[in-house]
Amino acid sequence: MDQILDIVPLRSFVAVADRGGFQRAATYLHLSQAAVSQHTRRLEAATGRQLVARDGRRSRFTADGEQLLGYARRILALHDEALCSFGLDREETLAIGSTEHAAAQLLPHLSSTLADLLPDHRVRYRLDRGTALHEALATGTLDLALLPGASDDPRATPVGELELVWYSAPEWVRPAGPVPLVAFDSPCALRTSALETLAGQGIPAEIGAEANQLAGVHAAAAAGLGVALLATFGQTPQGLVARDDLPVPVPLPLTVWRRQGLDPVVSGHTVKSLRQLLDGGPVESEA
């Protein structure tokens, strides 16, 4: 038999399926999209079959492509198992994104837990705005993202709630007029919650200062520019004091989002860890 199914093209082929497209697979594999496309053409040449077909502006696997995908997964699994048997483990990287809301409290616990539960994975983190994290999930550069706010999207799993507290500089005095808020740039779940909490009690408010990072929000609030609504797990930020003269906000749901094709065991461990930390709720791994 002259034709050969090489491991590298097979890995690219599986990545296209798991990541939901050629560009996302290329980003995940740190290759160009042209290289991933070339890998597919090599597999088509080896099998003599069309494996991927254009469907409008998208691509889809043909029946032959779906058949090869099943074999590819088995070949790669046996290939990696063989390397592991000689102590040549193929370390997996798990990329987790998070907004800055309570990241200092959540991520150390999550890192410690995942180090025990997923010893063959190297975990790296990215702190960014929610919109940027959603984009990274879509392109396959992130595997999981911790995002505030509820969602009925099938990729999102609720893990608990973040208690929210008002903070200001020690000398800050609530004015007679609209309450000046220190908030993250829009869109932001905390910003929305702050405005809705005050509006629900008929308290006028205005944005007194904006920042795109948590350090900026802390600095503006410490400078007396307004009051900030934060999730801190009871750990008061330096230079600020908690306020009890404003309406108590509703806790903010926290959701774990996963990219398409991620191993449910991996996402399940993350969900379990965060649920245990946040509210002691159900700890079943997601399906």
C-alpha positions in Angstrom: 0.0 0.0 0.0 1.7 3.2 -1.2 -0.6 5.8 0.4 0.1 7.0 4.0 -2.1 8.8 6.5 0.4 11.0 8.3 -0.1 12.0 11.9 0.3 15.8 11.4 -2.5 16.1 8.8 -4.7 13.8 10.8 -4.3 16.1 13.9 -5.2 19.1 11.8 -8.2 17.3 10.4 -9.5 16.5 13.9 -8.8 20.1 15.0 -11.0 21.4 12.2 -13.9 19.3 13.5 -13.3 20.1 17.2 -12.7 23.8 16.7 -15.4 24.4 14.2 -13.5 25.5 11.2 -10.2 25.9 9.4 -9.2 29.3 10.8 -10.0 28.3 14.4 -8.1 25.0 13.9 -5.1 27.0 12.6 -5.2 29.4 15.5 -5.3 26.5 18.0 -2.5 24.6 16.2 -0.4 27.8 15.8 -0.4 27.2 12.0 -1.6 29.2 9.1 -5.0 28.5 7.6 -3.3 27.6 4.3 -1.2 24.9 6.1 -4.3 23.3 7.7 -6.0 23.4 4.2 -3.0 21.8 2.7 -3.1 19.0 5.3 -6.7 18.3 4.3 -5.7 18.1 0.6 -2.9 15.7 1.5 -5.5 13.4 3.2 -7.8 13.7 0.2 -4.9 12.7 -2.0 -4.1 9.7 0.2 -7.7 8.5 0.4 -8.7 9.5 -3.2 -11.9 11.0 -1.7 -13.3 14.4 -1.2 -13.4 14.9 2.6 -14.5 18.5 2.9 -17.1 20.4 0.7 -18.1 24.0 0.5 -21.6 24.8 1.9 -22.2 28.4 1.0 -19.6 30.4 2.9 -18.8 27.5 5.2 -17.3 24.1 4.9 -18.7 20.8 6.0 -17.4 17.2 6.2 -18.6 14.8 3.5 -19.7 11.3 4.4 -16.2 10.2 3.6 -14.8 13.0 5.7 -16.9 11.9 8.7 -15.7 8.3 8.2 -12.1 9.4 8.2 -12.7 11.6 11.2 -13.6 8.5 13.3 -10.5 6.7 12.1 -8.4 9.8 12.8 -9.5 10.0 16.4 -8.6 6.3 16.9 -5.2 6.6 15.2 -4.3 9.7 17.2 -5.4 8.2 20.5 -3.3 5.0 19.8 -0.4 7.2 18.7 -0.4 9.3 21.8 -1.0 6.2 24.0 2.2 4.7 22.5 4.2 7.8 23.3 2.9 7.9 26.8 3.9 4.2 27.3 7.5 5.3 26.8 7.2 8.2 29.2 6.8 10.8 26.3 3.5 12.3 27.5 2.0 14.9 25.1 1.3 17.8 27.4 -2.0 19.5 26.7 -2.5 23.2 27.2 -5.7 24.4 28.8 -6.4 28.1 28.1 -8.8 29.8 30.6 -10.0 33.3 30.3 -11.6 35.4 33.1 -12.7 38.9 33.6 -11.0 40.7 36.5 -14.0 40.4 38.8 -12.8 38.5 41.8 -10.1 36.8 39.7 -7.6 37.2 42.5 -9.9 34.9 44.6 -11.1 32.5 42.0 -8.0 31.7 39.9 -5.6 30.6 42.7 -8.2 28.0 43.9 -8.9 26.9 40.4 -5.2 26.5 39.6 -4.6 24.4 42.6 -7.5 22.2 41.9 -6.8 21.7 38.3 -3.2 20.9 39.0 -4.4 17.9 41.0 -7.3 16.8 38.7 -5.5 17.5 35.3 -1.8 16.7 35.9 -1.2 16.2 32.2 -2.4 19.7 31.4 -0.5 23.0 31.5 -3.0 25.7 32.4 -2.5 29.3 31.2 -4.8 32.2 32.0 -5.9 35.4 30.2 -7.6 38.3 32.0 -9.6 40.5 29.6 -13.0 42.1 29.0 -15.9 39.8 28.5 -16.4 40.8 24.8 -12.7 39.9 24.1 -13.1 36.6 25.9 -16.2 35.7 23.9 -14.2 36.4 20.7 -11.3 34.3 21.9 -13.7 31.3 22.5 -15.1 31.7 19.1 -11.7 31.7 17.4 -10.5 28.7 19.5 -7.7 30.6 21.3 -9.5 30.0 24.6 -10.8 26.7 25.9 -12.9 28.1 28.8 -14.0 31.5 30.1 -15.3 32.6 33.4 -17.9 35.3 32.7 -20.4 37.2 34.9 -24.0 37.0 33.9 -26.6 34.2 33.3 -27.0 32.6 29.9 -29.1 29.9 28.3 -26.4 29.1 25.7 -25.6 25.4 25.6 -21.9 26.2 25.9 -22.5 28.0 29.2 -22.8 26.4 32.7 -23.7 28.3 35.8 -21.4 27.7 38.7 -22.6 30.1 41.4 -23.0 33.8 42.3 -20.6 36.6 43.1 -21.7 38.8 46.1 -21.4 42.5 45.2 -20.4 45.3 47.6 -20.3 49.0 47.2 -16.8 50.6 47.9 -15.5 54.1 48.1 -12.7 56.2 49.5 -12.9 56.5 53.3 -13.6 60.2 53.1 -16.2 60.0 50.3 -19.6 61.4 51.2 -22.7 60.5 49.3 -23.9 63.7 47.6 -27.4 65.1 47.7 -27.8 64.8 43.9 -27.0 61.9 41.6 -24.6 59.3 42.9 -21.4 59.4 40.9 -20.3 55.9 39.9 -16.9 54.5 39.1 -17.4 51.8 36.6 -15.8 49.7 33.9 -16.3 50.8 30.3 -19.5 49.6 28.7 -20.5 46.8 28.2 -20.0 45.5 31.7 -22.2 43.4 33.9 -21.1 45.2 37.1 -21.8 48.6 35.5 -25.2 47.5 34.5 -25.9 46.0 38.0 -24.8 49.2 39.7 -27.1 51.4 37.6 -30.1 49.0 37.8 -29.7 48.6 41.6 -29.9 52.4 42.2 -32.6 52.9 39.6 -34.7 50.2 41.2 -34.7 52.3 44.4 -35.4 55.5 42.6 -31.9 56.8 43.3 -30.4 58.9 40.4 -26.9 58.1 39.3 -24.3 59.2 36.8 -21.0 57.8 35.7 -18.3 59.8 37.4 -15.3 57.9 36.2 -14.7 55.0 33.8 -11.8 52.6 33.4 -11.1 49.5 31.3 -9.2 47.7 34.0 -9.8 46.8 37.6 -6.7 48.8 38.8 -8.2 51.9 37.2 -11.5 51.4 38.9 -9.8 51.0 42.3 -7.7 54.1 41.7 -10.6 56.3 40.7 -12.7 55.2 43.7 -9.7 55.7 46.0 -9.3 59.2 44.6 -12.9 60.0 45.7 -14.4 60.2 42.2 -17.4 58.1 43.1 -18.6 54.7 44.5 -17.8 51.4 42.8 -19.7 48.1 42.8 -17.2 45.2 43.0 -17.0 41.5 43.7 -14.2 40.9 46.2 -15.2 37.9 48.4 -15.2 40.2 51.4 -11.6 41.3 50.9 -11.7 45.1 50.9 -9.4 46.6 48.3 -6.6 48.7 49.6 -7.6 52.3 50.0 -11.3 51.6 50.0 -14.0 51.0 52.5 -17.3 49.1 52.1 -20.5 51.2 52.0 -23.7 50.2 53.7 -25.7 53.4 52.8 -26.6 52.2 49.3 -29.1 49.5 48.3 -27.9 45.9 48.5 -27.4 44.6 45.0 -28.5 41.3 43.7 -25.6 38.8 43.5 -24.1 38.4 40.0 -24.3 34.9 38.4 -21.0 33.5 37.3 -20.9 31.2 34.2 -18.3 29.0 32.7 -18.3 29.0 28.9 -16.5 26.3 26.9 -15.4 26.3 23.3 -16.9 23.9 20.8 -15.3 20.4 21.0 -13.6 20.7 24.4 -13.4 17.5 26.3 -16.3 17.5 28.8 -14.1 16.0 31.4 -11.9 19.0 31.4 -14.8 21.5 31.6 -16.5 19.4 34.2 -13.5 19.6 36.5 -13.5 23.4 36.2 -17.2 23.6 36.9 -16.9 21.4 39.9 -14.1 23.4 41.4 -15.8 26.7 41.0 -19.1 25.4 42.4 -17.3 24.1 45.5 -15.6 27.5 46.0 -18.6 29.7 45.3 -21.6 28.2 46.9 -21.1 24.5 47.7 -23.8 23.7 45.1 -24.0 20.6 43.0 -20.6 19.2 41.9 -21.6 16.8 39.1 -19.4 17.2 36.1 -21.2 18.6 33.0 -22.1 16.2 30.3 
